[in-house]
Amino acid sequence: MLILGLVVAAVLGPLYVWWQNDNPTVKRYGIGSAVAVIGAAATPFAMGRCAFNEGTSGVDHLLAYSLMAGGAWLALMIMQALFDRSDGKKSDSAAMTGEIRTGGFRLGWWVPWMLLSPTLIILIWFLYLPAVQTFTLSTKLTKLGAPKSVDVCFGNFTELLITDPWKLVAYPLLAIAAVYGARFWLGRSERGTWNRKGAEVASMFAMLSIFVAMYAMFSPGGGGQVAYRPVYLNTVIITVGIVAFGMIGGLAVAYLAFRKIRGGSLYRTFLIWPYAISPAVAGVLFFMIFDPTAGIFTHTMDVVFGIDVPNYRESAVLAQSSIILASGWKILGYNILFYLAGLQTVSTDQIEAAVIDGASSWQRFVKIVLPALSPITFFLLVTNLTYAFFEVYATIDFMTKGAPAGKTSVAIYEIIRIGVNNGDLGRGAAQSVLLFAAVIAVTVWQFQTSGKRVSYGGS
Amino acid sequence: MAEGLTPGVKRRTWIRGRQWPYHISLIVTAIVIAFPLLYAALIATQTNTEIFAFQMTPGSALQSNFDAVWFGRDFAGAMWNSTVQTILVTTGKTILALLAGLAFVYFKFPGKWIVFFLVLITLMMPTEVMILAMFRLVSGLGWQDTMAAIVVPFLASATGAFLFRQHFANLPAELLEAAQIDGASPVQFLTRVLIPLSWNVIAALFVIQFVYTWNMFLWPSLIIRDESKQVVQVALQTLTNIDGALTYGPLMLAAIIASIPPAIVFLLMQKPFMSGFAIGQQK
């Protein structure tokens, strides 16, 4: 089975070379084939070929093949970068690192290394080393503080997924097909027609189908499997909630506050200060507001509106909403700050022209201001996502501690619950790898999109 | 329209007609945003009895709440720990980032692009995704309950290195030529030429790192278990329970006290923070 994967890599490697290069030499086809095989073989051999042992399931094989594909792809990308360098295509490393044109100081070779060594030592020791250890831990069953550990290969991962390998292949493929189908339709449709509108709606649903496919791939629990599906769903709900609330609210307030007005900078200070508040303090403040016995929220609802609000820690919707509100409030200041800076760069000439053309203020906002802000929006989207993934931990810890029944236990909270509170390092590390993959996906998407879809305006 | 045609006139205001609707909506927005903190400030002055009676005027317990927090629970100690941690991390990070920026811009050496990528890739490696392995690693070093555990791993940052790289690359190259003619060493060049030209960037990085470090919660909650060594954000947690019951007043007061240092730093350094950020955004 392993051999089969390597043979496929040996064939696909040259194909990649043919696709990426104009007129590749025979030597390069050979290199491509070899590099693909090495990249594909790296992970299974590092893991002792455990996924193909006797008694392994189809899901194990599938995960091993995915890692092989990823390894081969990464190796080919590095190879292509080296090809481009030797072709003189993208060898401008001086411009990339910001090197000045004179080349700088001419001193011993060790001087720059000495300047960089503190940074490098800490990054390698406290970032790269734990990153590698997270991957090795994820293939083991090991208890916190216990010296013994058992190798379980992909066991910590397969128990998070559904058990049918065919469905595991089909769901992501269907989602990818939907995305490319919608993209094809978009390319075929004329701007401003109903056909185009249909294609736009279809591409929105196609993006959504990726999240649905992932939902379907995670195990609902039972039969010795871990119920990861609810954790995934909680993470998506709370993340989307925080990002939507924080960004829409931030833009709305910034759009109100950026105009020149007497006392403008004072107003701005009174709007952005929550930036300095910690997620923990945000949790404490909203813990007080929503407290079922002493909080102002429950009391006001009862006295003024006659509504008997249940304990927010016992209702999934209320618990999730309160986390979203607290975290969204905290990130609001940050978003207002950056939107205010962004709004200063919006061209007043364009606005004047639109006013003369009789555009309504809403049209001006949608057609001119929003596109001009898209680089800032995109930047904020990524920072807000990171915030909602990680910083939300402290807020949750103060407000709900994952209650009710784990409905506010998001990915990072679950990692600590499993890895530290239960002391199950291996299982916690496996969930960390999933979160790591999500962060990498967001970053790759950021790099791909920042050059393409985002408008950087005329200037 | 006439003012718009005059060169040199300051940016036109977009507000035509009355200003007071904007004033009112801004004041209302500011109050809504401030509400959680204002409410906490009210609670901080009250006893539990006053809180349960939903008294909307300042209560009688500010002094006793403060004593309970500051002396009873040694919140002062936690504040001190956070201050030491934050100062060490922000200072160390700034120095390391300055040195890295210097090496990236003013030196040419083989393997530079590999180092550059090594630093660049860490941008997509948040500590949180490897926190279990890091917990095992740092515990293995015997750093549990020490200041080193909450300082050393955070001394290097890709953000800082790239911020200074960007800033230095935009400075005129003649600076270096002049310094080389004077026979200045790299460190002299850094301290006498680059740093005086970089205060805005240093201030921006200082604000970001100060707020980030001061507000750190997850990592200290794992690696520091000794209450006397704990930082302020985690110490808040012990205040949710005083004498076996939840006392709201001291908790709210502590939350407010814990927010004062980052708020002061942020408000005082707003201007350099924004201009330093503008440098970071330049393409």
Interface residues (C-beta under 8 A of the other chain):
Chain A: S93 A94 M96 T97 G98 E99 I100 R101 T102 G103 G104 F105 L107 W109 V111 P112 W113 L115 L116 P118 T119 L120 I122 L123 I124 F126 L127 Y128 L129 P130 A131 Q133 T134 L137 L144 V253 L256 A257 R259 K260 I261 R262 G263 Y267 T269 F270 L271 W273 P274 Y275 A276 I277 S278 P279 A280 V281 A282 V284 L285 F286 M288 I289 D291 T293 A294 I296 H299 W329 L332 G333 L337 A341 T348 I351 E352 T386 F389 F390 Y393 A394 D397 F398 I412 I415 I416 G419 V420 L425 G428 A429 S432 V433 L435 F436 V439 I440 T443
Chain B: G4 R11 R12 T13 W14 I15 Q19 Y22 H23 S25 L26 I27 T29 A30 I33 A34 P36 L37 Y39 A40 I43 N48 I51 F52 F54 L96 A97 L99 A100 L102 A103 F104 V105 Y106 F107 K108 F109 P110 K112 W113 V115 F116 L118 V119 T122 L123 M124 M125 P126 T127 E128 V129 M130 I131 L132 A133 M134 F135 R136 L137 V138 V152 P153 L155 A156 A158 A161 R165 Q166 F168 A169 A173 L176 E177 Q180 P186 V211 W214 N215 F217 L218 S221 L222 Q233 V234 L236 Q237 T240 Y248 L251 M252 A255 A258 S259 P262 A263 V265 F266 L267 Q270 M274 F277 A278
